[in-house]
Every structure is written in structure tokens, then in C-alpha cells.
Amino acid sequence: MKLETTLIHAGSEVDPATGAIAPPIHLSTTFEHGPAGEIPHGFSYIRVNNPTQARLEAALAAVEGGEAALVFASGLAAGAAYLQSLPPDSHVILHKDTYFGFREIASMFFGKWSCEYTIVDMKDPLSVRHALLPNTRVIWMETPSNPLLEVIDIAAMAQIAHNAGAQLIVDGTFATPVLQRPLALGADVVLHAATKYLGGHSDVQMGALVFGKHDKAVQEITHNRTILGAVASPFNSWLVLRGLRTLACRMDRHSANGLAVAQWLARQSQVERVHYPGLAQHPGHEIAQRQMSSFGGMLSFQVKGGQEQAIDVASRVKLFTNATSLGSVESLLELRASSEGPGSAVPDNLLRVSVGLEAIEDLIADLQQALG
Ligand SMILES: *Cc1c(COP(=O)(O)O)cnc(C)c1O
């Protein structure tokens, strides 16, 4: 079955109790069990699992081509649950342009968890090989990366990880399963901040892990979620399930608009540099062409002059809203360094753009008047 069809039908079974086509939202926190604690319906308490979440997890596993999926309260909670399942003394290799929250987890918590990490530039596979240690358990990558849109070769990283007896996890938030299939390229786990494109309407926070194999690690991470409690709610599960239904259509339009905005920005004299993997001049374009079906709606660009000029542009946009987050129907823009705070390594004149689904003429007209 084609992905577009799976996205519509996965987890869409008609409700057996009522025949409802739209899935019910089960808000119950607790479920009847037998006198000796038997669980005849498969559900006992909401922190363990619930029917709406189970529907979404089955759908995500099908969509990503994995054997299991788990959803969490946020993208960071999903990543934290995975990292907390590693045995003590594990070593993790991260890309230097990894979502800043995960770099923060590494710097703040790995020591407490008796884990260690190395940050490398994964655009150069050799630097990953050099960073391998006997206790390297995980290569943690993100492609395209947030916020520099760097592209990392998933198949190459999978090979390096597996030769070293490590796992490869790919944060695929920017690409979604519509544009990129990490498990098919050899990754062991895919992470999504479902808060972004999977939800797609700036109204739900959630994270997801999809696993190629339903192995012991899945049981351990499930237990971690149950005990540490970073569960997704039924209503959020329902919203993300609904988001999946239109994901393929939205990503088509996001990609068309993203490419058009990137190409237009690249021609403007006020723009120093555009970061978008769909541009032929992007250093990762060739790899992106190989591992992505299209290039999505995320891009960033640097304004000539410096931070002051970038803030000027951000202050003049009307249709784009100055806000963090991404992946929704409406276009957003932000001075990225301001969101990441004092330790940010992002160029201070960089504006990150989430290109929405509006008419491309209106988006470009707004950017044109904002560039001045
Ligand atoms: C937003 C984001 C996350 C974190 O998701 P939250 O739901 O905000 O915790 C992780 N990775 C990437 C690439 C993101 O953009």
C-alpha cells in the first residue's frame, strides 16, 4: 500500500461499539479489570496505555514501517525516555547541529546518568568513526537539522553504528515520514516531535519513537514512560491521529512553498545565505536528493549586515508571525539565536522560517516588503 493511503487508513478502524467513522476519544483514566487484576480489555490505567493512544501508536508504526511506536508528552520527553533507557557508562555521539534541547539533555543530565557524549560534525562520516569508543551505544542524528538544515547521510551513519555494535536514532521531525524513511535506510529508531508537522496546526504537543524491531528496548522504554510518567493524553493522541490524515497533502504544499521561498530568497541582494536542502548549491543537496522525496517547508537564512538587520526584517513581516515552533499551516519566522538563549551557536543574523500553506504569492510579497 502507498504511504498516502496508509496515512488515511492506519488506525481508522470503525468503532465496533457504535460504527463511528471518526475514532472516539476515550478520556477514561481507568478501566474495569477482573477481581484478581485480570485485564480483559487490554487497558488498566491511563499512565500505562489507553485506547486512543494505542490507535495512534499502531498508525505511526504502520506509517513509518516499524514494528512498534510509543508516544510521549513532548518531543523532548520521547528523546529523554530513549536516552534514559541506556545502561550506565554508555557513550552517545551527537551531531553539532542537533536540536538544542537534546544537546542540553546531554550537557545537563548525561553526567548524572553516568553517560558520556561526543559532539561531532556528522556531515563528515570520518569524524563519527574517529569518535567511536568501545562503549558507544548510540549515534544520534537529525536530518535535515534544526536550525541550519544540515543534511546527514542516514545509510552511512547506520553502517558506522552497526559496525560498532551501536544503534542509530534519527530525529526526522523536519522531514516527516512523507519525505524521508529512516528505518528503510537502516536506522533503528525514528523520533518525531509530533508537536510540529504530524500535529500540523500549532495546537498539540507530543513526541513519538518508532522502532524498526519490537525488542527488549521497547519494553524498557515503555516501562520508563509508565513509571516516569511523560505520557501523551487521549485528546492529544486524537489530534495527532487526525493530523496524519492530511500529512501527505500538507507536505506536498509545504515542500512546494518551501522551495519557492528558498529560491526567491537566494536571489535577493539583502540575503547573505539561504539554508535549504532543495537548493542545488546546498552542500547536502546530493544526499538530500538520495534520501528525501522532497525538501519540506523548513529553511533558514542569514541577513546581510548582521543581527540588527535581521531583527529589522523580523519586525517588518506581517503575514509571517514572529514565533518559535514549526510545521503548522501558518507561516512562522524567528530570530533563532533568541530562542536558544545565551549558549546558542547559531549565527546571530539567522532567521528560521517555517513556510506554511498560504498562497506563495502572498508569502513572497510579505518577505519582499520586509526585506525593504
Ligand atoms: C521541536 C523539536 C523537538 C522537541 O519537541 P517538543 O515537542 O518541543 O519537545 C525535537 N526535535 C526537533 C527537530 C524539533 O524541531
The ligand as a Gaussian input file, in Angstrom:
#p B3LYP/6-31G(d) Opt

LIG

0 1
 C       10.663000      20.875000      18.424000
 C       11.668000      19.829000      18.193000
 C       11.928000      18.852000      19.158000
 C       11.287000      18.881000      20.527000
 O        9.898000      18.708000      20.506000
 P        8.994000      19.277000      21.698000
 O        7.639000      18.732000      21.447000
 O        9.079000      20.773000      21.638000
 O        9.589000      18.756000      22.984000
 C       12.833000      17.863000      18.842000
 N       13.473000      17.829000      17.649000
 C       13.253000      18.750000      16.709000
 C       13.990000      18.666000      15.420000
 C       12.352000      19.786000      16.941000
 O       12.160000      20.722000      15.997000

